[in-house]
Amino acid sequence: MPDKTYDENSIVILEGLEAVRKRPGMYIGSTDSRGLHHLVWEIVDNAIDEALNGYGNQIHITLNADGSVTVEDHGRGMPVGKHKSGVSTLEVIFTVLHAGGKFTSSGGYQSAGGLHGVGASVVNALCSWCKVTVHDGKNVWSMLFEDGGKKVGKLEKIGKTNRTGSTVQFLPDPHIFKQNRFSFSKICERAQEDAFLLEGLEMKVTDLRKEKREMVYQYENGLQAFIEEIDKDHTPMHDPISFEGNNNGIQVRGCFQYTDDYQENVFSFTNMVRTRDGGSHETGAKQAFTKVFNEYARKNGFLKEKDKSFDGSDVREGLTLVINLTIPENLLQFEGQTKEKLGTPEAKSATDAIVSENLRYFLEENKETAQALVRKIVKAANARNAARKAREEARKGKGKQKAERVLSGKLASAQSKDARRKELYLVEGDSAGGSAKQGRDSKYQAILPLRGKVLNTEKASLENIEKNEELNTIIHALGAGVGKDFTAEDSNYYKVIIMTDADDDGAHIQNLLLTFFYRYMRDLIDKEMLYIALPPLYRIAKGKNEYYLYTDEELDEKKKELKNGYTITRYKGLGEMNATQLWDTTMNPATRTLICVTIENAVMAERRVHELMGDKAELRRNWIEDNVVFTLEDDYVKEVRHD
């Protein structure tokens, strides 16, 4: 039995950067590829803060041949003098959490994104080594940190200079980041985004690995260029409209454009930091669009007194909006260290006021375009109401009978009528479907086996999609419409789980399904109702004990632990597991692992779907070469070790 004593000896204080290494996810979100690249963003954010406050307009990111990354800026250069704590200020910046120049007005930052003062020290904590070079206009200084900041080198004067700026080079710790290859394309996308947001800023990305390539981004009218990049594959209804204003010390800049598409794309930033989860500024902007268009529609006779107002979703259909706020340090509030949601209350009213004022002016000055936009909104509202009514009638009448015919003999439905608790498993193949049907909890879990690969919806029309047997079955099983008529809240299931084999065919089917849901049931992703099941890759047995393992790393650890006398089975397909094994590993809510499908960056998601699922093979090949690491390791089925 483990020691259950809980007393004063149970409380451990993690000194210095130990807490970061112990729980890295608390500081950078994860230790996968996303967390790896977050290290770069932390250092780049500090360089951006310098440029944002008028110190330097060039930032250079270099991917080095040894796997390290270098971020160089032309700001003022980090201070190197002796800190009041008794050590070099540079050492304080890179070894002490919550130490920075953005907590006081004397640091020269009117606004900043890297507000928490943990960015540089967290990067140092999670790296094998980190080298910092500072140009202060007179001398060049250098300092080396090793083993996650445990070893601190001396501050050395290594030369003379007439320029200012800071250069940070670091190598992520391979014991923390299992996937430690930086993506050139991902870093370029972020660099381009920063150049869009801060006009005149030059962002350069250089790859010194075997590819040897370089990209430079710089824009005079960045937000307009941003909109044009997002909407380049759609038909715009008007030119991009830029706006800006100041409200109670908060600077709001933005640009918007409507296209003939039905999806909305809203991108929000605060002090150059992408707020992926939105926040008070997004709420204010959306509120302004809904309010102003309803005012205009009533004023100009599109809505009568008895008519209901447009919903926000009606107004934002086809809207692409970019907003970037500059907020003073004393008002800035982010939710969480990764700064993905703005919490500043004043940002809502400021954004609402400025967007409302500029949108009213645009509608009044562009009557023909304004009326075309309102007609589009009216059509969206009518379609939404008609689709909702049709779904309600379908559940009662002929539509219900048609759905039953389509699903007959395919869907093993769940007994419960509570959609919020029901789950729909989309399972590859009849064999796995049979095991899933036998092993499931039939009260809440429904099983829909898929036969073969579904249609690639990136290349198909909605008419062809509805004719496709597998996709048509999914549409009827969910019962919430398709395309712009789809509403996640009307779905018969509040968890849709893709469960495919852990092989190439399974991955391909998974991607085809993800493309379908992204293009024609996007609300399912936005509401976090779409999941991917993670079945085990291995089963290792020794005597009467058996263990299910999900990664090669877990397998290696278990082999070391068991030493010998074990048998390993590599699962190539879900059908190789019986009903009990499939339930225990992949379907039991108490033990399973599900990956929630989310959209981190809508621009990036749009590009990825277009690159990987579109007609241009060259785009697909370039992405694969940049992001996939191929090995010569054999993929074995079974290993028995008796020695």
N, C-alpha and C positions, 0 to 999 in steps of 0.2 A: 504493500500500500504506500502511496506517496505521502510525504510529510505534509500534514495539513496545518501545521503550526502557523499562526499569523500573529506576529508580534513586532516589536521595534526592529528586530533583525531582518524582517521581511521587506523593509523599505530601503530601496537602493536609489542613490542619487547618481544619475548619469552625468558625468562631468564633461564640460566642453562640447565637442561635436559627437560624443558617443550616442546621444539620443537620436541624432539624425541617421547614423549608421544602423542603429537598432530598429528604427521605424521609418525608413526612407519614404514610404508611401504617404505619411502625414505631411511631408514637405514638398514632394514633387508629384504626388498623385499615384505613381506606380513605378515599378522597376522594369517595365517592358520597353518597347520602342518609344512609346509616348513619353515615359519618364526620362529615358536617355536623352531625347531631344529637348526635354524641358531644361536640362542643364545648360544647353546653348541659349535657350530663351532667357534664362535668368541673367546671364552675363550680357546678352544683347540688350535686355531691358535697361540695364544700368548705363550702357552706352547711349541708348535711345534717350534716356532721361537727360543726359548731358546735351544732346542735340536739341531736344525739346525746349531746353532752357537757354538756347542760343550759343552753346559751346561746341563748335565743330559740326561739320555737315557731311562727314564721311565715316562709314563703318565697313570694315573688311573682315569677312568670315572665311577662314581657311580650313579645309579638311586635309590634314597631313597624312603622309604615307604611313606613319607609325600608328594610326588610329586616333591620334589626339586631334583636338580642335583649337584653333587660335581665333580670338576675337580682338580686333584692334580698332580703337576709336581715336578721334582727334579732339577730345574734350580737354578739360583742364589738367587731367592727370590726377590719380588718387594721391592723397597726402601721404608723405613718408616720414614726417617728423615724429618726434617722441610724443606719445600720447600721455595724458595725465595718469593713466594706469601704470606707466613705467616702461612700456614696450613700444615698439614702432607702431604707428597708426595703421600701417599696411598689415601688420600682423593682427591687429584688432579686427580690421575689416574682414579678414579671411579666416579667423578662428573663433570669433565671438558672435553668437546669435544676437539678433536685434541690436546690431551696432552699425550705424550709418550716418550719413550727412543729411538725411531727409527728415529727421525728427526736429530740426531746429532751423530757424530762418537764416542762421549764419552759414548754412551749407550752400546757400545760393540757389536753392530749388523752389521756384514758385509753384511748380506742379511736378509730380513724378508718379510713375507706375510702380517702380520697385520700392514700395513704401515700407515694407516690413523689416528691412535691414537684415534679412537672412539669406538673400540670394547668393552672394559670393561665398559666404561661409558654408552654406549647404552644398554648393558645387564642390568646394574643397573637401568637405567631409566624405563625399561619395566618389572621390577620385584616387587613383594610385599616386598621382603627383599633379601638382599645379604650380606653374611658373608665372610670376607676375613681373612685368616690366613697365616702368613709369618714366615718361619724359616730362620734366617740370619746366622746360624752357631754358634750363641751364645744364642740368645733369641728367644722366640716364641711370635709373636705379633698378636693381633686380632682386627678387626674393623667391626661394623655392620651398614649397611645402610638399611633404611626402606622407604616404600611408594614411590618407584621410585626414591630414592636418596634424597627425601625432608628432611628426618630425618637422620642425620649423628651422629653416636655414637662416643664415645671417642676411641682413639687408646690406647689399653691396652696391657701391658706386662703380659703374662699368664704362662710363664714357661721358662725353659732352654732347649737348644738343641745343638747337634753337627752336624746337617745336615742343608742343605739349600733347599729352594723350596717354592712354593706358592700353596695355596689351596683356591679355590673359590667355595662357595656353594650358590645357588640361587633358588628362587621359582618364576616362571613366574606369572605375574599379571593376574588373571582369568577374569578381566574386559577387558583386551586387547586381550588375547588369549582364544577364546571360546572353542577350542579343546586343552586341556593342558596335554594330556597324551603322554609321550615320548615313542618312539618305540625302544625297545631293539635291534631288528634286524637292523633298520636303523642306529643306533649309532654304532653297531658292524661293519656294512659295511664300514662306514667312518673310524673307527679305524683301520680296516684291510688295507684299502687303504693307510692310513698314514704309517703303518708299512711296506707296500710294497715299499713305496717311500724313506724311510730313513732307510737304512740297519742298523741293530743292535738295532733300537728303539723298546722298549717293550710297547705295547699298551694293557691295561687291561680294560675290561668293566664288571662291577658287577651290578646285578639287585637285590636289597634288597626288592623289592615288593613281593607279594605272590609267584611269580615264583621261586625266589632264584636261580639264575644261574650266571655263569661267563665265559668269554671268554678271552684268552690271545693270542696276535698276535706278532710274532717276526720272521724276515727272514734275512738270510745271503746274499742271492741274490734276493732282493726284486722285481726288475723289471721283471726278468725271471719268478718268482713265480706269479707275476701279470698276465703276458701273459698266463701262463699255466692255471690259474684260469678262464680267459676269454674264452679260446679256448678248455676247457676240454670236451665240447660236440660236437666238430668238429674234422675233420681229418686234422692234420697239414701236410704241404708239406716239412717241414724241422724243425730243432730244433730252439728255440727262439734265436735270434741274438742280443746281447747286444752291445752298443757302448757308447762312451763318449768322450768329448773333451772340450777345452776352446778356446773361440774366443773373443778377445777384452774385457776380464774380465767377460764374460758370460759363465758359466759352463752348458754344455748340456749333459744330460744323457738320454739314451733311450733303447728300446728293440722292436723288431718287429718279426712277424711271419706271413707267408701266410698259409691259410687253403683252403680246397676245397669248401668253402662257397662262395657266391657271394656278401655278405654284407661287407662293410668296417667298422672298428671300430677304431677310433682315439681318444685317451685319452690324454689330455694335462694338464700340471701342471706348476705352477711357484712358486718357493719357498714353495713348498708343498701345495699350494692352487690350487684346481681344477678350471681350466678355462673352464667352461661348454660351453661358447659361443666362444671358440677358441681365435683367435687373431693373432698377428704377428708371433709367433713361429709356430703355426699350418700352417699358410700360407707358411712359409719357408720350413717346413718339406715336405708338399705336393708337393711344387714346386721342391724340390730335387728329390723325387721319380719319378715324371713325367720326369724330365730332364735326369736323369741317365739311366732310363730304355729305353728311346728313343735313347740315345747315344749308349747303348749296343746293341739294336736291329738293328740299322743301321750299326754298326761296324761288326756285326756277320751275316748280310744278312737276318735278319727277316723282315726288312723294306727296300724297294728299294728306290732309289732316288726320284722317282715320287710319292711314297706312302705318304699319310698324316701321321703326327705323331699321336701317341696314345693320347687319352684324359686322363686327370687325373683320371676320373672315371674308365676307363679301367685298368689303372695301379693299382688302389687301390682296385679292386675287390678281396675280400677274405683277405685283409690286416688287421691285428691287430697291432696297433702301440701305444706305450706309450712313451711320451717324458716329461721330468721333467727338467726345467731350474732353475738354481740358479743365480739370477740377483742382482748385488749390489744395495744398496739403492738409489744411485744417478742416476741410469738408470731406476729404476722400475716405470712403469706407468700402473695402472689398469684403466679400464673404469667403474666407479661406485663403491659405497662402498662395494657392495657384491662381488666385485673382480672376476667377471665371464668372463671377456675378457681382454686379455693382449694388451696393446697399445704401448709397448716399440718398437720403430722402429728398433733399433739395433738387436733385437731378431730375426728378419726375416733373416737377412744376416748371423748371427751367426749359427742359426739352419740349414739353407740351406748349409752352408759350411761344417759343421761337419757331417750332414746326408749324403751329397753327397760323401764326402771322404770315409766314412765307408761303404756306400752302394756299391761304385765302387770296393772297396777292396773285399767285400763279393762276388760279382758277378764274379770277376776275379779268385778268389781262389776256387770257388765252381761251376765249369762249368756245371755239370750235373743238379744241382738244378737251376742255373741261366737260362738255356735253357728251363727247365720245366716251370719256372715262366713266361718267355717271351711267350711260347706257350699258356699258360693260358690267358695272356694279349691279344694276337692275337685273340684268340677265343672270348674273351669278346668284343673286338672291332668289330669283324665280326658280332657277335650277335646283338650288339647295332645298327650297320648300317643296318643289315637285318631287324630288328624289326621296325626301323624307316621307312624304305622303304615299308614294309608290311602294316604299319599303314596308310601311305600315299595312297597306292593302295586300301586299305580296304575302305577308305573314299570315293573313286571314283567308285569302282566296286562291285564285289560279296560280299565282306566283309561288305559293307554298307547295302546291301540287307539283309544279314543274321542278322545284328544288328537290323535292322528295324523289322524283324520277331520276334526276341527275345523280343524286347521292346514293340511290338504291344499290346495295351490294358492295359499296365502296367505303362509306363512312361508318365506323363503329362509334356511334354517338355516346355522349355522356348522359347520365340519368338526371342530373341536377338541372334545374331551370334557371339557376343563378349564373348569369353570364360572367359576372365579376370573379367567380371562383372556378370557372371552367377553363380547361386547357385543350388546345388542338395540336396534336403532334402530326407533323408532316413527315412521313417516314419513307425512306428509300427502299423500294422493293417489297414484294409480297412476303418473302421469308421473314424479314425484320418486322414487317407489319403484323404477321401472325404472332410472333413472340411478344410484340408490344401489346397486342389485343389481349393476350393471355395474362400478361404480367401487370397491366395497368390497374389503377383505381378507377373502376368503371363509373363511379358516382360523379367524378369531376374531370376525368381524362378521356378525350375522344381521339381516335386514331384514324388517319387518312393515308393509306399507302399510296405512293406515287410510282407509276410504272414507267420507267425510262426517264430520259431527260426532257424537261419542260422547254417551251419555246423561249428563245432569246427575245425578250420584249423590248430591248433597245433598238431592234431592227424591225419591229412588227407594229401594225396598226391595231387600234382597239378592237376593230371588227375581227381581225384574225385571232386576237387574244381570246375573245369570247367564243371563238370556234374551236380553240384548242381544248381538248378533253380534260387534261390535267388542271390547267388554269381555271377553266370553267367550273370544275368541281370545287376548287378552292374558293372561288368567288361565291358560289352558292352555299358552301359550308359556313362561311363567315356571315353571309346574309347582310352585308352592310354597304353594298354597291361596289363600284369600281371606277377608277379615274377620278375626275373632279366630283363625282357623286358619292365617293366613299367617305364615310364618317366612322371613325374608330369606335365611338361611344355606342353605335348601333350594332356592333359586332356581337355575334353569338358566343364569342370566346374572348376573354381579356388577356389570355396568354396564347400566342401562336409560336410553336416551338419547331424549328427545323432540325430534324434528326437524320443525318446521313452517315455513310461509312467514312472511316478515316483513311481514304485513299483518293487518287486523282479524280475518279468519277464522282465520288461523294462531294469533293470540293467544287467540282464543276456544277453539279446540281445545286449545291448551296449558293453559288454565285448567281446562277440563273434565277433562283427564287428571290434572292436579295434584290436583284435588278427589277424584278416584277413588283415587289413590295415598295421599292424606292420610287418607281415611276408611277404606279397605279394605286398604291395604298400607303402613301407617304405618311398619312396621319397615324398609322399604326406604329411607325418608327418614332414620330414626334411624341406620341403618348407613352413611349417605352413599353409597348405591348408585344414586340417581336423579339424572339430569343433564338439562340443556337445552342443545342444540347452538346455537351462535351463527353462523349463516351470514352472509356479507358482504352489506352493503346495496348496495355500489357496485363496479363494475369500471372502472378508468380506464386507457386505453391511449394510448401515444404511440410511434409507430414500432413497433419489435419488442418494446418493453417493456410489460408490463401489471402493474397493482397492484390488489389486493383491499382494500377499505376497509370498516370495520365501524361507523363513526360519522360523523355530519356534520362533526365537528371534524377527524377524519382526512382527510376529503374536502377541506375548506377548506385544510388544510395542504399536501396534495399538489397542489392546483390552484395555490397560490402558488409551490410548488417548480418545477412544470413550465412555468408561465407561459402557454404557448399551444401550439396544435397537438395537442391531446389530444381524446379521445372518452370520454364518460362513459356507462355503462349502469347504470341503477337496477334491481336485481333485485327484482321483486315476488313471485316464487315460486321455489321450489327447482327446479321443472321447467324453468326458463329456463337452468339450468346443465347442461352435458353431464357425462358420468360423470367425466371427468378433472378438470374444474373443481370438481365437488362433492367429490371425493376430496381435492384439493389444499387446499381452503378449509375444509371442514367435517368430514371424516371421517378424515383422516390424523392419527394420534396425535402425530406430530412437529410439526404445524403448526396443528392445529385449536384452537378455544377452546370449552371446555365450562364451563357454570355448574352447580356442585353445589347441589342443592336441599337446604337445611337449615332447621331451625326455630329462629330466634333467640329467640323468646319464645312459649311455648306458649299463653299466655292471648291474646296478640295474634293468633296464627295461628288460634285457634278463632273469635275475633271476626271476622277477615277472611273466612274461609270462609263463616261464617253471613251476614255482610253482603253479600258479593259474589255468592254462589251460592244464597242462600236465596230465600224467596218475597216478602220485603218490599222493594219497589222503592224506598221512601223511604230505607232504610238505604244502599242501593247509590248512590242519587243524592247523598246527603250526603257519602259517602266520595269520590266522583268529583269533586265540586265543591271539596273540601278538598285533594285530592292531585294532580289532573291539570291541567296547564297547556295550554290550547288555543291554537294559533297559526293564522295565516292563510296560512302558507307552503304553496305548491303542491308536491305530491309528483310530481316529473317522472320520466319513464321514461328519457329519453335527452337528453344535451346534447353538442353538438359545438362546439368552439371552435378556429377556424382563425387568428384574428388574432394 
